[in-house]
Amino acid sequence: MKTNDTYIQSLFAERLGGRMFGKDTKIYKFEKIKRAKRAALAANPGAELIDLGVGEPDEMAFPGVVQALQRAAEIGKEAGLHYVYAGNLPGMVGEYEDTFCPQCNYRLIERSGYTIHAYHITGEGTCPKCSTKIPGLWPKDPSTVELNGRGMPLPVRFR
């Protein structure tokens, strides 16, 4: 059982902050958020803090927050914005986690959080259905995109 605990702990550690997560003195993002919330409440007793559910894996966003983010995304689409996302709420905002072609509305990237389930952008960075150029940094070889992987963002390096 000890081996399984260590294995599972290492998976969580790697996902949240690297191999040393929880073993060194570094303060990680989630703890910084929690400390900021505690400090804000201490400075403003009785104040109500609205938690958008963004950045904390241990608490889900309230349904009203999800609905507000979805409506904001709808407004953006209605206004003509091409790439609209509804925040960091994996599995809760439907199509507003995905990337669509602005020309033909073909689903180019299907995702849940950072996990990519389907990837259809060509090596030239275009839509495979209508050849519209999709702004962004895309791999030359689409087969290198890891599907259903760990769901972590990759660093972008500029030369």
VEXKE-784527 format. One record per residue: x, y, z of N, C-alpha, C, CB in turn. Coordinates in Angstrom, 2 decimals, always signed. Glycine has a CB too. Example, Ala and Ser with C-alpha at 12.3 -4.5 7.8 and 13.67 -1.06 7.14 Angstrom:
2
     n.u     n.v     n.w    ca.u    ca.v    ca.w     c.u     c.v     c.w    cb.u    cb.v    cb.w
  +13.19   -5.69   +7.80  +12.30   -4.50   +7.80  +13.20   -3.30   +7.80  +11.31   -4.47   +9.05
  +12.85   -2.25   +7.08  +13.67   -1.06   +7.14  +12.90   +0.03   +7.87  +14.08   -0.60   +5.72
This chain:
159
     n.u     n.v     n.w    ca.u    ca.v    ca.w     c.u     c.v     c.w    cb.u    cb.v    cb.w
   +0.83   -1.20   +0.00   +0.00   +0.00   +0.00   +0.87   +1.25   +0.00   -0.94   +0.01   +1.21
   +1.96   +1.23   +0.69   +2.86   +2.38   +0.76   +3.35   +2.75   -0.63   +4.05   +2.08   +1.68
   +3.66   +1.76   -1.46   +4.13   +2.03   -2.82   +3.06   +2.75   -3.61   +4.51   +0.72   -3.53
   +1.80   +2.31   -3.52   +0.71   +2.98   -4.24   +0.54   +4.41   -3.77   -0.59   +2.21   -4.06
   +0.60   +4.62   -2.44   +0.47   +5.99   -1.92   +1.57   +6.87   -2.50   +0.54   +5.99   -0.37
   +2.79   +6.38   -2.53   +3.90   +7.16   -3.06   +3.70   +7.42   -4.55   +5.23   +6.43   -2.81
   +3.26   +6.43   -5.28   +3.04   +6.59   -6.71   +1.96   +7.63   -6.98   +2.64   +5.25   -7.35
   +0.83   +7.52   -6.28   -0.26   +8.48   -6.47   +0.17   +9.87   -6.04   -1.51   +8.04   -5.68
   +0.87   +9.97   -4.93   +1.37  +11.27   -4.48   +2.29  +11.89   -5.51   +2.10  +11.13   -3.14
   +3.13  +11.07   -6.12   +4.06  +11.61   -7.12   +3.30  +12.09   -8.37   +5.10  +10.55   -7.52
   +2.21  +11.39   -8.75   +1.40  +11.84   -9.88   +0.76  +13.20   -9.58   +0.31  +10.80  -10.20
   +0.20  +13.33   -8.38   -0.39  +14.62   -8.01   +0.67  +15.70   -7.95   -1.11  +14.51   -6.65
   +1.79  +15.40   -7.36   +2.86  +16.39   -7.23   +3.31  +16.86   -8.61   +4.06  +15.81   -6.45
   +3.51  +15.94   -9.52   +3.97  +16.29  -10.87   +2.93  +17.16  -11.57   +4.26  +15.01  -11.71
   +1.69  +16.83  -11.41   +0.61  +17.59  -12.06   +0.48  +19.00  -11.49   -0.72  +16.85  -11.92
   +0.63  +19.15  -10.19   +0.40  +20.44   -9.55   +1.61  +21.37   -9.55   -0.04  +20.23   -8.14
   +2.80  +20.81   -9.45   +3.92  +21.74   -9.35   +5.29  +21.13   -9.52   +3.87  +22.41   -8.06
   +5.36  +19.95  -10.04   +6.66  +19.32  -10.24   +6.98  +18.31   -9.15   +7.73  +20.37  -10.29
   +8.06  +17.60   -9.34   +8.45  +16.51   -8.44   +8.59  +16.94   -6.98   +9.74  +15.92   -8.91
   +8.99  +18.18   -6.77   +9.25  +18.65   -5.41   +8.01  +19.29   -4.76  +10.40  +19.64   -5.41
   +6.87  +19.23   -5.42   +5.67  +19.85   -4.87   +5.38  +19.31   -3.49   +4.47  +19.62   -5.80
   +5.29  +20.20   -2.52   +4.99  +19.83   -1.15   +6.19  +19.36   -0.36   +3.97  +18.78   -1.14
   +7.36  +19.25   -1.00   +8.55  +18.76   -0.31   +9.58  +19.86   -0.08   +9.18  +17.63   -1.09
   +9.38  +21.00   -0.74  +10.33  +22.09   -0.55   +9.60  +23.27   +0.10  +10.97  +22.52   -1.90
  +10.24  +24.41   +0.22   +9.63  +25.55   +0.90   +8.95  +26.52   -0.06  +10.69  +26.29   +1.69
   +8.95  +26.21   -1.34   +8.31  +27.06   -2.33   +6.80  +27.12   -2.08   +8.60  +26.56   -3.76
   +6.23  +28.31   -2.22   +4.78  +28.46   -2.07   +4.18  +28.39   -3.46   +4.41  +29.81   -1.34
   +3.32  +27.42   -3.67   +2.73  +27.18   -4.97   +1.47  +28.01   -5.17   +2.42  +25.70   -5.15
   +1.03  +28.12   -6.41   -0.09  +28.96   -6.82   -1.33  +28.75   -5.96   -0.43  +28.70   -8.26
   -1.73  +27.51   -5.74   -2.96  +27.24   -5.01   -2.87  +27.76   -3.58   -3.27  +25.75   -5.01
   -1.72  +27.57   -2.97   -1.53  +28.06   -1.60   -1.51  +29.59   -1.58   -0.23  +27.50   -0.98
   -0.93  +30.21   -2.58   -0.92  +31.67   -2.66   -2.35  +32.20   -2.75   -0.09  +32.15   -3.88
   -3.17  +31.53   -3.56   -4.58  +31.95   -3.69   -5.29  +31.82   -2.35   -5.30  +31.10   -4.77
   -5.09  +30.71   -1.67   -5.76  +30.51   -0.38   -5.29  +31.54   +0.65   -5.49  +29.09   +0.13
   -4.00  +31.84   +0.66   -3.48  +32.83   +1.59   -4.03  +34.22   +1.28   -1.95  +32.86   +1.55
   -4.14  +34.54   +0.01   -4.69  +35.85   -0.38   -6.15  +35.97   +0.06   -4.58  +36.05   -1.92
   -6.91  +34.90   -0.08   -8.31  +34.91   +0.35   -8.39  +35.11   +1.86   -9.01  +33.60   -0.06
   -7.54  +34.39   +2.62   -7.56  +34.54   +4.08   -7.19  +35.96   +4.48   -6.58  +33.53   +4.74
   -6.18  +36.54   +3.82   -5.75  +37.90   +4.13   -6.85  +38.91   +3.81   -4.46  +38.25   +3.36
   -7.52  +38.72   +2.68   -8.61  +39.64   +2.30   -9.75  +39.57   +3.31   -9.13  +39.30   +0.88
  -10.08  +38.37   +3.76  -11.14  +38.23   +4.76  -10.73  +38.80   +6.10  -11.53  +36.76   +4.91
   -9.46  +38.64   +6.47   -8.98  +39.19   +7.73   -9.01  +40.72   +7.69   -7.56  +38.69   +8.04
   -8.68  +41.30   +6.55   -8.67  +42.76   +6.41  -10.08  +43.33   +6.28   -7.83  +43.16   +5.20
  -11.02  +42.50   +5.86  -12.40  +42.94   +5.63  -13.38  +41.96   +6.26  -12.69  +43.08   +4.10
  -13.42  +41.92   +7.60  -14.31  +40.96   +8.27  -15.75  +41.14   +7.82  -14.21  +41.13   +9.79
  -16.40  +40.04   +7.58  -17.79  +40.08   +7.18  -18.00  +40.26   +5.69  -18.48  +41.16   +7.91
  -16.94  +40.56   +4.95  -17.07  +40.74   +3.50  -17.29  +39.39   +2.85  -15.82  +41.44   +2.90
  -18.06  +39.40   +1.77  -18.30  +38.16   +1.03  -17.36  +38.13   -0.16  -19.79  +38.06   +0.58
  -16.56  +37.08   -0.25  -15.67  +36.92   -1.40  -16.36  +36.01   -2.40  -14.29  +36.33   -0.97
  -16.27  +36.39   -3.65  -16.84  +35.56   -4.71  -15.72  +34.71   -5.29  -17.52  +36.44   -5.82
  -15.85  +33.40   -5.15  -14.85  +32.48   -5.67  -15.30  +32.01   -7.04  -14.64  +31.27   -4.71
  -14.56  +32.40   -8.07  -14.92  +32.02   -9.43  -14.51  +30.60   -9.76  -14.29  +32.96  -10.40
  -13.91  +29.90   -8.81  -13.53  +28.52   -9.07  -12.33  +28.40   -9.98  -14.68  +27.79   -9.66
  -11.65  +29.49  -10.21  -10.51  +29.48  -11.12   -9.24  +29.32  -10.32  -10.47  +30.78  -11.97
   -8.50  +28.28  -10.59   -7.21  +28.10   -9.96   -7.21  +27.18   -8.76   -6.69  +29.40   -9.54
   -8.36  +26.81   -8.24   -8.39  +25.94   -7.08   -9.02  +24.61   -7.46   -9.16  +26.59   -5.93
   -8.25  +23.53   -7.43   -8.78  +22.24   -7.84   -9.68  +21.59   -6.80   -7.66  +21.32   -8.17
   -9.69  +22.14   -5.58  -10.43  +21.48   -4.51  -11.85  +22.01   -4.32   -9.69  +21.62   -3.23
  -12.24  +23.04   -5.06  -13.59  +23.58   -4.94  -14.13  +23.87   -6.33  -13.60  +24.86   -4.06
  -15.35  +23.43   -6.59  -15.98  +23.69   -7.89  -16.62  +25.08   -7.85  -17.03  +22.60   -8.23
  -16.73  +25.69   -9.00  -17.37  +26.99   -9.09  -18.87  +26.83   -8.85  -17.11  +27.63  -10.47
  -19.47  +27.86   -8.29  -20.92  +27.86   -8.08  -21.62  +27.87   -9.43  -21.36  +29.08   -7.22
  -22.80  +27.24   -9.53  -23.53  +27.21  -10.80  -23.76  +28.60  -11.40  -24.87  +26.52  -10.60
  -24.00  +29.59  -10.55  -24.20  +30.95  -11.05  -22.97  +31.50  -11.74  -24.60  +31.87   -9.92
  -21.80  +31.13  -11.23  -20.55  +31.57  -11.84  -20.39  +30.92  -13.21  -19.34  +31.23  -10.93
  -20.67  +29.63  -13.28  -20.58  +28.91  -14.56  -21.53  +29.54  -15.57  -20.91  +27.41  -14.37
  -22.75  +29.81  -15.17  -23.74  +30.41  -16.07  -23.28  +31.80  -16.52  -25.11  +30.50  -15.39
  -22.73  +32.58  -15.60  -22.25  +33.93  -15.96  -21.11  +33.85  -16.97  -21.80  +34.70  -14.71
  -20.18  +32.91  -16.78  -19.07  +32.77  -17.73  -19.58  +32.29  -19.09  -18.02  +31.79  -17.18
  -20.53  +31.37  -19.09  -21.10  +30.92  -20.35  -21.81  +32.06  -21.07  -22.07  +29.75  -20.12
  -22.55  +32.86  -20.33  -23.26  +33.98  -20.96  -22.26  +35.00  -21.49  -24.23  +34.66  -19.94
  -21.19  +35.26  -20.75  -20.16  +36.19  -21.23  -19.55  +35.67  -22.53  -19.06  +36.38  -20.15
  -19.31  +34.36  -22.60  -18.76  +33.77  -23.83  -19.76  +33.91  -24.98  -18.41  +32.28  -23.61
  -21.04  +33.70  -24.70  -22.07  +33.86  -25.73  -22.09  +35.30  -26.25  -23.45  +33.48  -25.17
  -21.99  +36.25  -25.34  -21.97  +37.66  -25.74  -20.77  +37.94  -26.64  -21.94  +38.59  -24.50
  -19.62  +37.39  -26.28  -18.43  +37.56  -27.11  -18.62  +37.00  -28.51  -17.23  +36.90  -26.46
  -19.20  +35.81  -28.59  -19.48  +35.21  -29.91  -20.46  +36.06  -30.70  -20.03  +33.78  -29.74
  -21.53  +36.48  -30.02  -22.54  +37.31  -30.68  -21.93  +38.62  -31.19  -23.70  +37.61  -29.72
  -20.91  +39.12  -30.50  -20.25  +40.36  -30.90  -19.26  +40.14  -32.04  -19.53  +40.97  -29.70
  -19.06  +38.88  -32.44  -18.19  +38.60  -33.57  -16.78  +38.16  -33.21  -18.10  +39.79  -34.41
  -16.51  +37.94  -31.92  -15.19  +37.44  -31.54  -15.03  +36.00  -32.04  -14.98  +37.52  -29.98
  -13.84  +35.66  -32.49  -13.63  +34.35  -33.08  -13.24  +33.27  -32.08  -12.58  +34.44  -34.12
  -12.42  +33.57  -31.12  -11.91  +32.54  -30.22  -12.32  +32.91  -28.81  -10.35  +32.38  -30.34
  -13.45  +32.37  -28.38  -14.04  +32.73  -27.09  -14.00  +31.49  -26.20  -15.50  +33.27  -27.26
  -13.49  +31.68  -24.98  -13.42  +30.59  -24.01  -14.07  +31.07  -22.72  -11.94  +30.14  -23.76
  -14.64  +30.15  -21.97  -15.38  +30.51  -20.76  -14.61  +30.15  -19.49  -16.73  +29.82  -20.74
  -13.34  +30.39  -19.46  -12.59  +30.24  -18.22  -12.05  +28.86  -17.95  -13.43  +30.64  -17.09
  -11.55  +28.73  -16.76  -10.84  +27.54  -16.32  -11.79  +26.62  -15.54   -9.62  +27.92  -15.45
  -12.80  +26.09  -16.23  -13.80  +25.25  -15.59  -13.97  +23.96  -16.40  -15.15  +26.00  -15.46
  -12.99  +23.07  -16.34  -13.02  +21.86  -17.16  -14.31  +21.07  -17.03  -11.87  +20.98  -16.80
  -14.88  +20.75  -18.19  -16.07  +19.92  -18.23  -17.36  +20.62  -17.83  -15.87  +18.76  -17.37
  -17.32  +21.92  -17.60  -18.51  +22.61  -17.10  -19.09  +23.64  -18.08  -18.18  +23.30  -15.80
  -18.36  +23.96  -19.14  -18.82  +25.06  -20.01  -19.02  +24.63  -21.46  -17.83  +26.20  -19.96
  -19.16  +23.33  -21.68  -19.48  +22.81  -23.01  -18.52  +23.25  -24.09  -20.86  +23.23  -23.39
  -19.06  +23.74  -25.19  -18.25  +24.09  -26.36  -17.29  +25.25  -26.10  -19.15  +24.45  -27.52
  -17.46  +25.97  -25.00  -16.59  +27.11  -24.73  -15.23  +26.71  -24.17  -17.26  +28.04  -23.77
  -14.92  +25.42  -24.20  -13.56  +24.95  -23.94  -12.84  +24.64  -25.24  -13.59  +23.71  -23.03
  -13.58  +24.57  -26.33  -13.04  +24.10  -27.61  -12.67  +25.27  -28.53  -14.05  +23.19  -28.31
  -11.89  +24.95  -29.56  -11.51  +25.93  -30.57  -12.20  +25.59  -31.87   -9.97  +25.97  -30.76
  -12.87  +26.57  -32.47  -13.61  +26.39  -33.71  -13.02  +27.26  -34.82  -15.10  +26.72  -33.51
  -13.16  +26.80  -36.05  -12.75  +27.60  -37.20  -13.71  +28.80  -37.31  -12.76  +26.73  -38.52
  -13.17  +30.00  -37.42  -14.05  +31.17  -37.51  -14.79  +31.25  -38.85  -13.24  +32.43  -37.29
  -14.34  +30.51  -39.85  -14.96  +30.56  -41.18  -16.10  +29.55  -41.32  -13.91  +30.31  -42.26
  -15.81  +28.27  -41.00  -16.80  +27.21  -41.25  -17.35  +26.58  -39.96  -16.19  +26.13  -42.11
  -16.85  +27.03  -38.80  -17.28  +26.56  -37.49  -16.93  +25.10  -37.21  -18.77  +26.75  -37.37
  -15.96  +24.55  -37.94  -15.50  +23.18  -37.68  -14.74  +23.16  -36.35  -14.59  +22.66  -38.84
  -15.02  +22.15  -35.50  -14.34  +22.02  -34.22  -12.90  +21.59  -34.48  -15.06  +21.00  -33.27
  -11.97  +22.48  -34.23  -10.55  +22.22  -34.50   -9.85  +21.54  -33.34   -9.84  +23.51  -34.83
  -10.15  +21.98  -32.12   -9.56  +21.38  -30.92  -10.68  +21.14  -29.92   -8.43  +22.28  -30.31
  -10.82  +19.90  -29.50  -11.78  +19.55  -28.46  -10.99  +19.29  -27.19  -12.65  +18.32  -28.85
  -11.35  +19.98  -26.12  -10.58  +19.83  -24.88  -11.47  +19.89  -23.66   -9.51  +20.91  -24.79
  -10.89  +19.44  -22.57  -11.46  +19.61  -21.24  -10.32  +20.12  -20.38  -12.10  +18.26  -20.66
  -10.39  +21.37  -19.98   -9.24  +21.97  -19.29   -8.07  +22.00  -20.26   -8.86  +21.17  -18.00
   -6.94  +21.49  -19.83   -5.76  +21.44  -20.70   -5.64  +20.12  -21.45   -4.50  +21.67  -19.87
   -6.54  +19.20  -21.19   -6.49  +17.90  -21.86   -7.12  +18.01  -23.25   -7.20  +16.81  -21.01
   -6.36  +17.68  -24.26   -6.85  +17.72  -25.64   -7.40  +16.34  -25.99   -5.72  +18.15  -26.63
   -8.66  +16.31  -26.43   -9.30  +15.04  -26.80   -9.28  +14.83  -28.32  -10.73  +15.00  -26.29
   -9.32  +15.91  -29.07   -9.27  +15.82  -30.54   -8.55  +17.05  -31.07  -10.72  +15.69  -31.16
   -7.72  +16.85  -32.08   -6.92  +17.95  -32.64   -6.95  +17.83  -34.16   -5.45  +17.91  -32.11
   -7.41  +18.91  -34.83   -7.59  +18.84  -36.27   -6.93  +19.98  -37.05   -9.03  +18.83  -36.58
   -6.07  +20.77  -36.41   -5.40  +21.84  -37.15   -4.27  +21.22  -37.97   -4.85  +22.95  -36.18
   -4.14  +21.63  -39.23   -3.13  +21.05  -40.10   -1.72  +21.50  -39.70   -3.41  +21.42  -41.57
   -0.72  +20.87  -40.26   +0.66  +21.26  -40.02   +0.98  +22.66  -40.52   +1.58  +20.27  -40.68
   +0.16  +23.18  -41.41   +0.33  +24.55  -41.91   -0.44  +25.56  -41.06   -0.13  +24.63  -43.36
   -1.12  +25.07  -40.01   -1.88  +25.96  -39.13   -3.20  +26.40  -39.72   -1.07  +27.17  -38.81
   -3.84  +25.51  -40.49   -5.10  +25.85  -41.13   -6.19  +24.87  -40.76   -4.93  +25.89  -42.65
   -7.43  +25.26  -41.04   -8.58  +24.39  -40.85   -8.56  +23.33  -41.96   -9.92  +25.20  -40.87
   -8.73  +22.05  -41.62   -8.69  +21.02  -42.66   -9.92  +21.03  -43.57   -8.57  +19.67  -42.01
  -10.99  +21.68  -43.16  -12.23  +21.71  -43.96  -12.24  +22.84  -44.98  -13.43  +21.84  -43.04
  -11.80  +24.05  -44.56  -11.93  +25.21  -45.46  -10.61  +25.94  -45.70  -12.94  +26.17  -44.90
   -9.52  +25.46  -45.09   -8.17  +26.02  -45.27   -7.97  +27.42  -44.68   -7.83  +26.06  -46.72
   -8.87  +27.87  -43.80   -8.69  +29.16  -43.15   -7.47  +29.09  -42.23   -9.95  +29.55  -42.35
   -6.62  +30.11  -42.29   -5.45  +30.20  -41.42   -5.92  +30.46  -39.99   -4.46  +31.33  -41.90
   -5.43  +29.66  -39.05   -5.80  +29.79  -37.64   -4.63  +30.43  -36.90   -6.17  +28.39  -37.02
   -4.81  +31.61  -36.32   -3.71  +32.27  -35.61   -3.23  +31.41  -34.44   -4.15  +33.66  -35.10
   -1.94  +31.35  -34.25   -1.38  +30.60  -33.13   -0.09  +29.92  -33.49   -2.36  +29.58  -32.63
   +0.49  +29.23  -32.53   +1.70  +28.44  -32.72   +1.28  +26.98  -32.75   +2.76  +28.71  -31.59
   +1.38  +26.37  -33.91   +0.90  +24.99  -34.09   +2.04  +24.08  -34.49   -0.22  +24.94  -35.15
   +2.02  +22.82  -34.06   +3.10  +21.90  -34.45   +3.04  +21.61  -35.95   +2.99  +20.58  -33.65
   +4.23  +21.49  -36.54   +4.31  +21.17  -37.98   +3.75  +19.79  -38.26   +5.76  +21.25  -38.46
   +3.86  +18.90  -37.27   +3.36  +17.53  -37.42   +2.22  +17.32  -36.41   +4.51  +16.49  -37.20
   +0.96  +17.42  -36.84   -0.17  +17.28  -35.92   -0.21  +15.96  -35.17   -1.45  +17.44  -36.68
   +0.43  +14.93  -35.70   +0.42  +13.64  -35.01   +1.23  +13.67  -33.72   +0.96  +12.54  -35.94
   +2.02  +14.74  -33.51   +2.79  +14.84  -32.27   +1.97  +15.40  -31.12   +4.00  +15.71  -32.49
   +0.76  +15.86  -31.38   -0.10  +16.39  -30.31   -0.56  +15.23  -29.44   -1.32  +17.17  -30.90
   -0.29  +15.33  -28.14   -0.67  +14.27  -27.22   -2.16  +14.38  -26.90   +0.18  +14.32  -25.92
   -2.92  +13.36  -27.26   -4.34  +13.34  -26.98   -4.61  +12.61  -25.66   -5.11  +12.66  -28.12
   -5.57  +13.12  -24.91   -5.99  +12.51  -23.64   -4.83  +12.34  -22.68   -6.64  +11.17  -23.90
   -3.88  +13.25  -22.73   -2.69  +13.16  -21.88   -2.92  +13.73  -20.49   -1.54  +13.89  -22.53
   -1.85  +14.19  -19.88   -1.88  +14.66  -18.50   -2.69  +15.93  -18.32   -0.49  +14.88  -18.01
   -2.87  +16.67  -19.37   -3.66  +17.88  -19.25   -2.93  +19.03  -18.60   -4.89  +17.59  -18.49
   -1.67  +19.21  -18.95   -0.89  +20.33  -18.41   -0.49  +21.24  -19.56   +0.37  +19.82  -17.64
   -0.51  +22.56  -19.33   -0.07  +23.46  -20.40   +1.42  +23.30  -20.63   -0.41  +24.92  -20.06
   +1.82  +23.46  -21.86   +3.24  +23.38  -22.19   +3.82  +24.77  -22.25   +3.46  +22.64  -23.54
   +5.07  +24.93  -21.82   +5.68  +26.27  -21.91   +5.91  +26.66  -23.36   +7.01  +26.32  -21.13
   +5.74  +27.92  -23.64   +6.02  +28.44  -24.98   +7.33  +29.18  -24.92   +4.86  +29.36  -25.51
   +8.25  +28.83  -25.78   +9.55  +29.49  -25.81   +9.71  +30.21  -27.13  +10.71  +28.48  -25.60
  +10.10  +31.48  -27.05  +10.33  +32.26  -28.26  +11.83  +32.41  -28.43   +9.62  +33.64  -28.19
  +12.26  +32.33  -29.69  +13.69  +32.49  -29.96  +13.98  +33.88  -30.43  +14.17  +31.48  -30.98
